[in-house]
Amino acid sequence: MQSGGLVSQSAPAIVWFREDLRLSDNPALHAAVASHRPLILLYIHDEETDGLRHHGGASKWWLDKSLRALAGDIEAAGAQLTLRSGKSNEVLDAVLNVTGADAVFWNRRYDKPERDLDARIKADLTERRIDVTSYNGRLLNEPWAVETNAGGYYKVFTPYWKQARQCINARDTYGRHKTLNGPDVDSESLDDWGLHPTKPDWSTGFDDWTPGEDGALARLKEFLDGPINGYKDNRDRPDLDWSTSGLSPHLRFGEIGPLQIWRAVHAGMEAGNIHEKDGMHFLSEVGWREFSHTLLYYNPDLATENYNDSFQHMPWRTDETALDAWKKGQTGYPMVDAGMRQLWQTGWMHNRVRMIVASFLTKHLLLPWQEGEKWFWDTLVDADPANNSASWQWTAGSGADAAPYFRVFNPISQGTKFDESGDYVRRFCPELKDLPDKYLHAPWEADKATLKKAGITLGETYPKPIVDHSAARQRALDAYDTLKEKR
Ligand code: FAD
């Protein structure tokens, strides 16, 4: 789908990169190239427009590397990535003025402040006879494209995905643009944007990632060449390498588009290289990303307001000490602590463990899900306005098609079931590494001699549990009962 009018053939055009930091299958770039104009390839670092949510620390780390990769790819194609900071509308005006460009191409965004900003800019530029065309470069289906029979959006995933799969754009993916032409325009230096952390540099554990389009395509290829077969069975196992694709930050920054994934998985299934059950299950997870974007589009306050209004009455607690212990991975529950430390050290956490730690925060600690959403926003390299808020609300029970509130994940049995080998906890909680498997997920159950042999003193080398599992579970259920009374 495209919006906007015809463009003339001579003056330069601006391609405004935003959440689409790639040269292949980028519909806005593709259309701009097809217009045969000189191109100004622009990225704006906008921390000034009111209402936009700024990237958290881990996302800034990623953005820094992703922009460097994009700049390198553009240079290799013979052009230049122009970097500017400031209010988006003012930067665009300045670049339009200095270059004489009379057209702007971009791929659409779906959270409300960005949508509103884009609509204001488009209205203003159109009035000044500058042509703006926008495209879908981020989703298989845009939120409004999948409707129920009655009109309106789906609130339950299964029927949503059944319908969404039928609506997917039939176009082929666009190949990578190897040659790009355009004038050199004054650019700021990425080094001056301070996106990489210093004093201290907490990102040393992030080095296994390869931000950028090449990193994204290589990761997809490696995943589809092997690990995808087994995905349905292994996707809940944080102790296994490659149990999931690790594509989330690449998707977040648009270094790869979902249509590229969709086409590649289908090609693999048709060629008989990817088992249908694994391929389809993997694509259904990409479908959750689509569903989350739909929820965000129709519920712009998803990151702060309960989707389910009755949760306004939830008697959340305030407890800075418990919140801090959760953030630091010091709750005394190894599976929770391993997850929170994986997040801090690598900028990412396995999906199963995200659910466990989110359940622990909102149920065992009875702390508001918004606290967790904010912490994830700051610490995840894939922090995404749609996926993060929809998933937090899903786990807390306040979301659309959410896990029922009475489903309280047991961090001990979740650990023994999904970290069967114990490798995950041993990797991120090395102080527990010598504990026998039997006690690894509940160290307080080990006798003194076993603890001593493993070099553990509870309360000193590893925390005692900050809450008792059964009592905390009951407290959560009682709190939930008060909601039922208020309905
Ligand atoms: P894979 O299993 O390989 O899945 C492929 C892709 O599908 C992912 O890259 C992602 O884009 C999408 N996907 C997978 N699971 C989900 C899901 N449950 N909801 C929406 N999309 C999904 N995902 C984010 O991308 N950003 C977030 O900020 C984020 N916050 C989360 C917070 C909580 C509390 C929870 C429970 C989940 C969150 N997720 C988030 C969803 C999910 O955990 C991650 O997408 C997934 O772990 C990424 O790893 P992967 O790329 O290896 O996933």
Residues whose N, C-alpha, C, O or C-beta is under 5 A from the ligand:
A	BS01	FAD	T244 S245 G246 L247 S248 L251 F282 E285 V286 W288 R289 S292 M349 H350 N351 R354 M355 A358 D382 A383 D384 N387 N388 S391 W392
